[in-house]
Amino acid sequence: MADFNVTEKVDITDVVCPITFVKAKAVIEELETGDILEILLNDGEPVQNVPRSLKDEGHKILKLDDNGNGTYTLYVEKGEE
């Protein structure tokens, strides 16, 4: 559990790349600058691609937690548009 004031949560464990990033991006676009999004994602391509793609879009990766069950929890702060 992270010490962040999470604004929104999204579970993208039910979709595969590249839809994982598309779903995460759609949610973060609805947030205000500085808001924090918690994303639950699978190991493999999602955990490799989603954080990198969000960072490339100008958002700040705060923390990536390994949940120990094949999933990860990613905390992202929305950057300025």
C-alpha positions as protocol buffer text, in pm:
chain_id: "A"
residue {
  index: 1
  type: MET
  ca { x: 0 y: 0 z: 0 }
}
residue {
  index: 2
  type: ALA
  ca { x: 138 y: 336 z: -99 }
}
residue {
  index: 3
  type: ASP
  ca { x: 125 y: 660 z: 95 }
}
residue {
  index: 4
  type: PHE
  ca { x: -45 y: 856 z: -182 }
}
residue {
  index: 5
  type: ASN
  ca { x: -379 y: 1032 z: -190 }
}
residue {
  index: 6
  type: VAL
  ca { x: -519 y: 829 z: -479 }
}
residue {
  index: 7
  type: THR
  ca { x: -776 y: 1018 z: -686 }
}
residue {
  index: 8
  type: GLU
  ca { x: -887 y: 735 z: -914 }
}
residue {
  index: 9
  type: LYS
  ca { x: -829 y: 361 z: -959 }
}
residue {
  index: 10
  type: VAL
  ca { x: -840 y: 146 z: -1272 }
}
residue {
  index: 11
  type: ASP
  ca { x: -799 y: -230 z: -1313 }
}
residue {
  index: 12
  type: ILE
  ca { x: -657 y: -321 z: -1655 }
}
residue {
  index: 13
  type: THR
  ca { x: -580 y: -685 z: -1577 }
}
residue {
  index: 14
  type: ASP
  ca { x: -867 y: -795 z: -1802 }
}
residue {
  index: 15
  type: VAL
  ca { x: -721 y: -649 z: -2124 }
}
residue {
  index: 16
  type: VAL
  ca { x: -406 y: -704 z: -2330 }
}
residue {
  index: 17
  type: CYS
  ca { x: -154 y: -466 z: -2489 }
}
residue {
  index: 18
  type: PRO
  ca { x: -193 y: -220 z: -2648 }
}
residue {
  index: 19
  type: ILE
  ca { x: -543 y: -176 z: -2501 }
}
residue {
  index: 20
  type: THR
  ca { x: -390 y: -165 z: -2151 }
}
residue {
  index: 21
  type: PHE
  ca { x: -228 y: 172 z: -2226 }
}
residue {
  index: 22
  type: VAL
  ca { x: -538 y: 299 z: -2406 }
}
residue {
  index: 23
  type: LYS
  ca { x: -755 y: 228 z: -2099 }
}
residue {
  index: 24
  type: ALA
  ca { x: -503 y: 384 z: -1858 }
}
residue {
  index: 25
  type: LYS
  ca { x: -464 y: 691 z: -2080 }
}
residue {
  index: 26
  type: ALA
  ca { x: -842 y: 738 z: -2106 }
}
residue {
  index: 27
  type: VAL
  ca { x: -873 y: 745 z: -1726 }
}
residue {
  index: 28
  type: ILE
  ca { x: -576 y: 975 z: -1660 }
}
residue {
  index: 29
  type: GLU
  ca { x: -700 y: 1223 z: -1922 }
}
residue {
  index: 30
  type: GLU
  ca { x: -1012 y: 1277 z: -1710 }
}
residue {
  index: 31
  type: LEU
  ca { x: -806 y: 1376 z: -1405 }
}
residue {
  index: 32
  type: GLU
  ca { x: -666 y: 1714 z: -1305 }
}
residue {
  index: 33
  type: THR
  ca { x: -294 y: 1793 z: -1307 }
}
residue {
  index: 34
  type: GLY
  ca { x: -138 y: 1655 z: -988 }
}
residue {
  index: 35
  type: ASP
  ca { x: -408 y: 1391 z: -935 }
}
residue {
  index: 36
  type: ILE
  ca { x: -288 y: 1038 z: -868 }
}
residue {
  index: 37
  type: LEU
  ca { x: -408 y: 732 z: -1057 }
}
residue {
  index: 38
  type: GLU
  ca { x: -367 y: 381 z: -919 }
}
residue {
  index: 39
  type: ILE
  ca { x: -347 y: 119 z: -1194 }
}
residue {
  index: 40
  type: LEU
  ca { x: -368 y: -256 z: -1139 }
}
residue {
  index: 41
  type: LEU
  ca { x: -190 y: -434 z: -1425 }
}
residue {
  index: 42
  type: ASN
  ca { x: -47 y: -773 z: -1518 }
}
residue {
  index: 43
  type: ASP
  ca { x: 314 y: -882 z: -1538 }
}
residue {
  index: 44
  type: GLY
  ca { x: 478 y: -899 z: -1881 }
}
residue {
  index: 45
  type: GLU
  ca { x: 402 y: -649 z: -2156 }
}
residue {
  index: 46
  type: PRO
  ca { x: 163 y: -433 z: -1951 }
}
residue {
  index: 47
  type: VAL
  ca { x: 411 y: -370 z: -1667 }
}
residue {
  index: 48
  type: GLN
  ca { x: 686 y: -299 z: -1922 }
}
residue {
  index: 49
  type: ASN
  ca { x: 486 y: -76 z: -2158 }
}
residue {
  index: 50
  type: VAL
  ca { x: 224 y: 113 z: -1955 }
}
residue {
  index: 51
  type: PRO
  ca { x: 464 y: 296 z: -1715 }
}
residue {
  index: 52
  type: ARG
  ca { x: 700 y: 387 z: -2001 }
}
residue {
  index: 53
  type: SER
  ca { x: 416 y: 511 z: -2222 }
}
residue {
  index: 54
  type: LEU
  ca { x: 260 y: 720 z: -1944 }
}
residue {
  index: 55
  type: LYS
  ca { x: 600 y: 872 z: -1863 }
}
residue {
  index: 56
  type: ASP
  ca { x: 648 y: 952 z: -2233 }
}
residue {
  index: 57
  type: GLU
  ca { x: 313 y: 1135 z: -2221 }
}
residue {
  index: 58
  type: GLY
  ca { x: 449 y: 1362 z: -1946 }
}
residue {
  index: 59
  type: HIS
  ca { x: 312 y: 1191 z: -1636 }
}
residue {
  index: 60
  type: LYS
  ca { x: 521 y: 1106 z: -1328 }
}
residue {
  index: 61
  type: ILE
  ca { x: 564 y: 745 z: -1221 }
}
residue {
  index: 62
  type: LEU
  ca { x: 554 y: 752 z: -841 }
}
residue {
  index: 63
  type: LYS
  ca { x: 580 y: 385 z: -749 }
}
residue {
  index: 64
  type: LEU
  ca { x: 541 y: 35 z: -891 }
}
residue {
  index: 65
  type: ASP
  ca { x: 452 y: -236 z: -639 }
}
residue {
  index: 66
  type: ASP
  ca { x: 483 y: -609 z: -713 }
}
residue {
  index: 67
  type: ASN
  ca { x: 172 y: -768 z: -562 }
}
residue {
  index: 68
  type: GLY
  ca { x: 334 y: -1114 z: -569 }
}
residue {
  index: 69
  type: ASN
  ca { x: 51 y: -1272 z: -766 }
}
residue {
  index: 70
  type: GLY
  ca { x: 144 y: -1182 z: -1123 }
}
residue {
  index: 71
  type: THR
  ca { x: -1 y: -832 z: -1092 }
}
residue {
  index: 72
  type: TYR
  ca { x: 146 y: -492 z: -1013 }
}
residue {
  index: 73
  type: THR
  ca { x: 6 y: -170 z: -874 }
}
residue {
  index: 74
  type: LEU
  ca { x: 131 y: 142 z: -1049 }
}
residue {
  index: 75
  type: TYR
  ca { x: 92 y: 492 z: -903 }
}
residue {
  index: 76
  type: VAL
  ca { x: 103 y: 777 z: -1154 }
}
residue {
  index: 77
  type: GLU
  ca { x: 75 y: 1151 z: -1097 }
}
residue {
  index: 78
  type: LYS
  ca { x: -90 y: 1332 z: -1385 }
}
residue {
  index: 79
  type: GLY
  ca { x: 144 y: 1577 z: -1552 }
}
residue {
  index: 80
  type: GLU
  ca { x: 56 y: 1912 z: -1706 }
}
residue {
  index: 81
  type: GLU
  ca { x: -126 y: 1909 z: -2035 }
}
